[in-house]
């Protein structure tokens, strides 16, 4: 079993890409984009667009600064107590 795993591990790199990508026989490359000046290359077609991998923003504040007052950051008001409809005391 170990020999088979070793053989597969050695043969796996042999099935890598040896030639650039090309369309399947009988198919053509996609047309040039409407505002494009040239057709896209295979590398450009395979690369994910910017909106597929947006930049992560860990800290919205870049420098130490006072935050503006938040008009919705209010202290809790009086919370009405729910009355028991049956008249019994809560347990």
N, C-alpha and C positions, 0 to 999 in steps of 0.2 A: 504494500500500500504506500509506503514511504517512497519507493522508487517511482511509482506512478505520479505521485504529487511532485516529486523532483523533476520528472520528465515534463510534466505540464508547466511547471514554473520556468523551465528553460525554453520551451516552445512558445510560450505566450508572447514574449517580446518579438518573436519572428513574424507575427501577424500585424505589425504596425503599418502605418501609411508609408508607401514608398514613392508615390507620385502625387502631384497636386490634385485637388478635387476637380472633377469635371461633371457636367450633367450626364444623366443616364442616356444610353443610346436611344435616338429618336426624340429626344427632348432638347429644348434650347434653354439658354440662360434667361432669367427673368428680364423683362424689358427695362430700359433706362427709366429712372424715376421722372416724374413730370417736370420738376425744376432742375433735374440733374444735367450735367454737361457730358457725362460719360457713364457707361454701364458700371454697376458695382462689381467688385472682384469677389471671388469666393470667400476670402477672409472677411471682407466687409459684410457679406450676407450672413456668415455664421456668427459674427460677433454680436453679443446682446446689445440692444439699444440702451441709451443712458437711463431712460425711465424704468428699465427692467432691473437695474441695480443702482438705486439712488444712493447718494452719499448719506452717511449716517451723521446726525447732529446730536452729539452727546450733551453739549452744554450750550443752551441758547444765548447765554450772556458771555461775550468774548472777554470783557474786562470787568473789573469790580466796579459796579455802579449801583446807585440806589434804584430800587424798583419803583415804578409808578404806583400810585394808590389804586387798589382794585375796589370799585364801587360795589361789587358783589361779595366782598369778603366782610361779612357782617357777623357780629356775635349772635349766638342763638337767642331767639326771642322766647316769649312765654309759650310753652308747649301745652296745649289743652290736655287735660287728663280724660281718658276715655271712661265714660260712665258705664256701669254694669246695668243692663236693661232689666234684669230680673230682680234687682233690688238687693241681691245678696252681696255680702262683703267679698272682696277678692281673696283668693286663697294663697 
